[in-house]
Amino acid sequence: MNTTSCPVNGVGLGLRRSFMDELAALDHQPADFLEVAPENWMEMGGIFGRKFAEFTDRYAMMFHGLSLSIGSPAPLDEHFLQRLKKFIAKHNIVSYSEHLSFCSDDGHLYDLMPIPFTEDAVDYVAQRIRRVQEILEQTIVMENVSYYAAPGQQMTEVDFFNAVVKEADCDVLLDVNNVYVNSINHNYDAEQFIKAIPQQRIAYLHIAGHFNEADDLIVDTHGADIVDPVWKLLETTYQHHGVLPTLLERDFNIPSLQSLTNEIEQIRHHQSAQEHAHVITA
């Protein structure tokens, strides 16, 4: 299976119902692409179903899943995957990503739990990702997640992540904020992590805000503005891997659409600055 770059460019925004109407009413498109959790929309009919279809007509749309639970000990939900495949086709969704974690066993855990960083887990998870790709008939994109404990750890986080991606032959959603959060919580070098990700696998980036619980504990909330160290890490990512499509996530304490647009423009500024620097040095 050949990995390819993500079929979008520029800056994206996680679509939320709280600003759908305002975004739809604009005579311009502040974002180049949008992203939603498919689980929130697959069974949606009525007015919201029609609004969703209007957005997929206007914007390139990405799916970022919440419930695949790729690291779960329970069997893959292949019925869900068949429904998802039809939903992807119906709305011409350009990419499907998920979290390298698990969130269920016999029941739903309502959180993204860390997969043990072991060789056995690499084999197990990669096999499940390959099966998902067989069912969907497309390469999927796996995201590095934030985590707060590492039970049974035998490998570093980045070595585990890269091993899964290589064995599964999938693409990467590199979450820059998650790298920063984990680097503080687990005391590693965030820039080294970023540079260790294989560039040819990266489809796009996520960037978001977080909550500082303590000097050595950050909680990945997606509920605040992006802070300077994360902006700096985004710059490092562009410098090392080139300017990549980048999506702004905001899930809680959602501000005005104008505030979100301001952060989108900050992302554009960093992209333009790096492209300009590349032209000068080329």
C-alpha positions as CSV (number, residue, x, y, z in Angstrom):
1,M,0.0,0.0,0.0
2,N,1.5,3.3,-1.1
3,T,1.5,6.2,1.4
4,T,0.6,9.5,-0.2
5,S,0.3,13.1,1.0
6,C,-3.0,14.2,2.3
7,P,-5.2,15.6,-0.5
8,V,-5.6,19.0,1.2
9,N,-3.5,22.1,1.7
10,G,-3.3,25.1,4.0
11,V,-5.2,25.3,7.3
12,G,-8.1,23.3,8.6
13,L,-10.6,23.7,11.4
14,G,-12.5,21.1,13.5
15,L,-16.2,21.7,12.7
16,R,-18.4,22.1,15.8
17,R,-22.1,22.6,15.9
18,S,-21.8,25.8,18.0
19,F,-20.5,27.8,15.1
20,M,-21.9,25.9,12.1
21,D,-24.5,28.4,11.1
22,E,-22.2,31.4,11.5
23,L,-19.5,29.6,9.4
24,A,-22.1,28.7,6.7
25,A,-23.3,32.3,6.5
26,L,-19.9,33.7,5.6
27,D,-19.3,34.8,2.1
28,H,-15.7,33.5,2.3
29,Q,-14.1,30.3,3.6
30,P,-11.7,31.1,6.6
31,A,-10.4,27.5,6.5
32,D,-9.2,25.4,3.6
33,F,-10.7,22.1,5.0
34,L,-12.8,20.9,7.9
35,E,-12.7,17.8,10.1
36,V,-15.3,16.0,12.1
37,A,-15.7,12.9,14.2
38,P,-17.8,10.6,11.9
39,E,-19.5,9.0,14.9
40,N,-21.2,12.3,15.6
41,W,-22.7,12.5,12.1
42,M,-23.3,9.0,10.7
43,E,-26.8,8.6,12.0
44,M,-27.7,12.3,11.7
45,G,-30.7,13.2,9.6
46,G,-33.0,16.1,9.5
47,I,-31.7,19.7,9.5
48,F,-28.3,18.8,10.9
49,G,-27.9,16.1,8.3
50,R,-28.7,18.6,5.5
51,K,-26.3,21.2,7.0
52,F,-23.5,18.6,7.1
53,A,-24.1,17.7,3.5
54,E,-23.8,21.4,2.6
55,F,-20.5,21.6,4.3
56,T,-19.1,18.6,2.5
57,D,-20.2,20.2,-0.8
58,R,-18.3,23.4,0.1
59,Y,-15.2,22.1,1.9
60,A,-12.8,19.3,1.6
61,M,-13.8,17.2,4.7
62,M,-11.7,14.9,6.9
63,F,-12.9,12.3,9.3
64,H,-11.1,12.0,12.7
65,G,-12.5,9.0,14.5
66,L,-13.2,8.5,18.2
67,S,-14.3,4.9,18.6
68,L,-12.3,2.5,16.4
69,S,-10.3,1.5,19.6
70,I,-7.5,0.1,17.5
71,G,-5.5,-1.1,20.5
72,S,-8.5,-2.8,22.3
73,P,-8.4,-6.5,23.3
74,A,-11.9,-6.8,21.9
75,P,-12.5,-7.7,18.2
76,L,-12.6,-4.9,15.7
77,D,-16.1,-3.6,15.1
78,E,-16.3,-4.5,11.4
79,H,-19.9,-3.6,11.2
80,F,-19.0,-0.1,12.2
81,L,-16.3,0.0,9.6
82,Q,-18.7,-1.1,6.8
83,R,-21.1,1.7,7.8
84,L,-18.2,4.1,7.9
85,K,-17.0,3.1,4.4
86,K,-20.4,3.9,3.0
87,F,-20.5,7.2,4.8
88,I,-17.0,8.1,3.5
89,A,-18.1,7.4,0.0
90,K,-21.5,9.2,0.3
91,H,-19.8,12.5,1.3
92,N,-16.5,12.2,-0.7
93,I,-14.4,12.3,2.5
94,V,-10.8,12.9,1.6
95,S,-9.1,11.2,4.6
96,Y,-9.9,9.1,7.7
97,S,-7.7,9.3,10.8
98,E,-7.8,7.7,14.2
99,H,-6.0,7.7,17.5
100,L,-3.2,5.2,18.3
101,S,-4.9,4.2,21.6
102,F,-7.9,2.2,22.8
103,C,-11.2,3.3,24.3
104,S,-13.2,0.1,24.8
105,D,-13.2,-3.6,25.8
106,D,-16.6,-5.1,26.7
107,G,-17.9,-1.6,27.1
108,H,-16.9,2.0,26.1
109,L,-14.3,3.5,28.5
110,Y,-15.0,7.1,27.4
111,D,-11.3,8.0,27.3
112,L,-8.3,7.4,25.1
113,M,-6.2,4.8,26.9
114,P,-2.5,4.3,26.2
115,I,-1.4,1.1,24.4
116,P,1.6,-0.6,26.1
117,F,4.8,0.4,24.3
118,T,5.9,-3.2,23.5
119,E,6.9,-5.3,20.5
120,D,3.9,-7.5,21.0
121,A,1.6,-4.5,21.0
122,V,3.3,-3.3,17.7
123,D,2.5,-6.5,16.0
124,Y,-1.1,-6.7,17.4
125,V,-2.0,-3.1,16.6
126,A,-0.4,-3.1,13.1
127,Q,-2.3,-6.2,12.2
128,R,-5.6,-4.5,13.2
129,I,-4.7,-1.3,11.3
130,R,-4.0,-3.4,8.2
131,R,-7.4,-5.1,8.5
132,V,-9.1,-1.7,8.8
133,Q,-7.3,-0.6,5.6
134,E,-8.5,-3.7,3.8
135,I,-12.1,-3.1,4.8
136,L,-12.1,0.6,3.9
137,E,-9.9,0.1,0.9
138,Q,-7.7,3.1,1.7
139,T,-4.7,4.1,3.7
140,I,-5.7,5.4,7.1
141,V,-3.9,8.0,9.2
142,M,-2.9,7.3,12.8
143,E,-2.4,10.1,15.4
144,N,0.1,10.1,18.3
145,V,-1.9,10.6,21.4
146,S,-1.4,12.3,24.8
147,Y,-1.1,9.8,27.7
148,Y,-0.5,10.1,31.5
149,A,0.9,6.7,32.3
150,A,2.9,4.1,30.4
151,P,2.2,0.6,31.8
152,G,4.5,-2.2,30.8
153,Q,6.7,0.2,28.7
154,Q,9.6,-1.6,26.8
155,M,10.1,1.0,24.1
156,T,10.1,4.8,23.8
157,E,6.9,6.4,22.7
158,V,8.4,7.5,19.4
159,D,10.0,4.1,18.6
160,F,6.7,2.4,19.3
161,F,4.7,4.9,17.2
162,N,7.1,4.6,14.3
163,A,7.2,0.8,14.5
164,V,3.4,0.6,14.3
165,V,3.3,3.0,11.3
166,K,6.0,1.1,9.4
167,E,4.5,-2.4,10.1
168,A,0.9,-1.3,9.4
169,D,2.0,0.7,6.3
170,C,-0.3,3.6,7.3
171,D,0.1,7.4,7.4
172,V,0.7,9.8,10.3
173,L,-1.4,12.5,11.8
174,L,1.2,14.3,13.8
175,D,-0.4,16.2,16.7
176,V,2.1,18.9,17.7
177,N,0.3,19.8,20.9
178,N,0.3,16.1,22.0
179,V,4.1,15.9,21.5
180,Y,4.5,19.0,23.7
181,V,2.2,17.8,26.4
182,N,3.9,14.4,26.5
183,S,7.3,15.9,26.5
184,I,6.5,17.8,29.7
185,N,4.6,15.0,31.4
186,H,7.2,12.3,30.6
187,N,10.4,14.5,30.4
188,Y,11.6,14.0,26.9
189,D,12.8,16.3,24.1
190,A,9.8,17.4,21.9
191,E,11.9,18.5,19.0
192,Q,13.7,15.1,18.9
193,F,10.4,13.4,18.8
194,I,9.1,15.6,15.9
195,K,12.3,15.0,13.9
196,A,12.1,11.3,14.4
197,I,8.8,10.9,12.6
198,P,9.3,9.8,9.0
199,Q,8.5,12.8,6.8
200,Q,7.1,10.7,3.9
201,R,4.4,9.3,6.2
202,I,3.0,12.6,7.6
203,A,-0.4,13.4,6.0
204,Y,-1.2,16.5,8.1
205,L,-0.8,18.1,11.5
206,H,-3.0,18.9,14.5
207,I,-2.5,21.8,16.8
208,A,-4.5,22.7,19.9
209,G,-4.4,24.2,23.4
210,H,-4.1,22.5,26.8
211,F,-4.4,23.1,30.6
212,N,-1.4,23.4,32.9
213,E,-2.3,21.4,36.0
214,A,1.2,21.8,37.5
215,D,4.7,22.5,36.3
216,D,5.2,18.9,35.4
217,L,1.6,18.0,34.5
218,I,-0.3,19.2,31.4
219,V,-3.8,18.0,30.5
220,D,-4.6,17.8,26.8
221,T,-8.0,19.5,26.8
222,H,-8.4,21.2,23.4
223,G,-10.0,23.9,25.5
224,A,-7.7,26.9,25.4
225,D,-5.7,29.0,23.0
226,I,-2.4,27.7,21.6
227,V,0.6,28.8,23.7
228,D,3.9,30.1,22.6
229,P,5.9,26.8,23.2
230,V,3.5,24.9,21.0
231,W,3.7,27.6,18.3
232,K,7.5,27.3,18.4
233,L,7.2,23.5,18.1
234,L,5.0,24.0,15.0
235,E,7.7,26.2,13.5
236,T,10.2,23.4,14.2
237,T,8.0,20.9,12.5
238,Y,7.7,23.1,9.4
239,Q,11.4,23.7,9.4
240,H,12.2,20.0,9.6
241,H,9.4,18.4,7.5
242,G,8.3,21.3,5.3
243,V,5.0,23.2,5.5
244,L,2.2,20.6,6.0
245,P,-1.6,21.0,6.1
246,T,-2.4,21.9,9.7
247,L,-5.7,21.7,11.5
248,L,-6.8,23.7,14.5
249,E,-8.7,21.7,17.2
250,R,-11.0,23.3,19.8
251,D,-13.4,21.0,21.6
252,F,-14.2,22.9,24.9
253,N,-14.6,26.5,25.9
254,I,-15.2,27.2,22.3
255,P,-14.7,30.9,21.6
256,S,-16.2,33.1,18.9
257,L,-15.6,32.1,15.3
258,Q,-13.6,35.2,14.9
259,S,-11.2,34.1,17.7
260,L,-10.8,30.7,15.9
261,T,-10.2,32.6,12.6
262,N,-7.5,34.6,14.3
263,E,-5.7,31.4,15.3
264,I,-6.2,30.0,11.8
265,E,-4.5,33.2,10.5
266,Q,-1.6,32.6,12.9
267,I,-1.1,29.2,11.5
268,R,-1.1,30.7,8.0
269,H,1.5,33.2,9.1
270,H,3.8,30.5,10.3
271,Q,3.3,28.6,7.1
272,S,4.0,31.7,5.0
273,A,7.1,32.6,7.0
274,Q,8.6,29.1,6.5
275,E,7.8,29.1,2.8
276,H,9.4,32.5,2.5
277,A,12.5,31.4,4.4
278,H,12.8,28.3,2.2
279,V,12.7,30.5,-1.0
280,I,15.4,32.8,0.4
281,T,17.7,29.9,1.3
282,A,17.0,27.8,-1.8
